Amino acid sequence: MNLITTFNGAIANATLDQVLMELAKHGRTRVGQYSTAKWSCCVEMNVAAKGVSFEVRSSYDHDTPLSAAKECAERVAEAIKR
């Protein structure tokens, strides 16, 4: 099951591993911690068109990597809905 495209609450109960594996289906996924000890997540989205790229990012103020990844997953879901 793709947690991103069937988002209806599935992500809410997912583990960090599950969220990252789902995000990886949509592009190169990174999770990082910054000097402020806060976490962020980014996906360099896969696109078919030459010369086109876009990233989906969480905010930079998450207390856990799971929180950052879930926000990023929500934003990926929004991006691929359109």
C-alpha positions in Angstrom: 0.0 0.0 0.0 1.3 3.5 -0.9 0.9 5.5 2.3 1.4 8.8 0.4 -1.4 8.4 -2.2 -3.8 6.7 0.2 -3.0 9.3 2.9 -6.3 9.2 4.8 -4.7 8.8 8.2 -2.3 6.0 7.2 0.7 8.2 7.8 -0.4 9.1 11.3 0.4 5.7 12.6 3.4 4.9 10.5 6.9 4.5 11.8 9.9 6.5 10.6 11.1 3.6 8.4 7.7 3.3 6.8 7.4 7.0 6.0 10.9 7.2 4.6 10.4 4.1 2.4 7.2 5.7 1.0 8.9 9.1 0.4 11.8 7.3 -1.4 9.2 6.1 -4.0 8.8 9.7 -5.0 12.4 10.8 -5.1 15.7 11.2 -3.2 14.8 11.6 0.5 16.9 13.3 3.1 16.4 13.9 6.8 18.7 16.2 8.7 19.3 17.7 12.1 20.7 21.2 12.4 22.7 23.1 15.0 19.5 24.1 16.7 18.9 20.4 17.4 15.7 20.6 15.2 14.9 18.3 12.3 13.9 18.7 8.7 13.0 16.5 5.7 13.4 17.0 2.0 12.4 15.0 -1.1 14.0 15.8 -4.5 10.9 14.7 -6.5 11.2 12.4 -9.5 10.0 14.1 -12.6 9.8 12.9 -16.2 10.4 16.2 -18.0 14.0 17.1 -18.9 15.4 20.2 -17.2 12.6 20.2 -14.6 13.1 19.6 -10.9 11.4 20.4 -7.7 11.8 19.7 -4.0 9.2 19.1 -1.3 10.4 20.2 2.2 9.2 20.2 5.7 9.7 23.1 8.0 13.0 23.3 9.9 11.7 23.2 13.4 10.7 19.6 14.2 11.6 18.0 17.5 11.9 14.5 15.9 12.9 13.1 12.5 9.5 11.3 12.3 7.6 14.6 12.7 9.6 16.2 9.9 9.1 13.1 7.6 5.4 13.1 8.3 5.1 16.8 7.4 7.1 16.2 4.2 4.8 13.2 3.4 1.7 15.4 3.8 3.3 18.0 1.4 4.2 15.3 -1.1 0.6 14.1 -1.0 -0.6 17.6 -1.7 1.9 18.1 -4.6 1.0 14.9 -6.4 -2.8 15.5 -6.0 -2.6 18.5 -8.2 
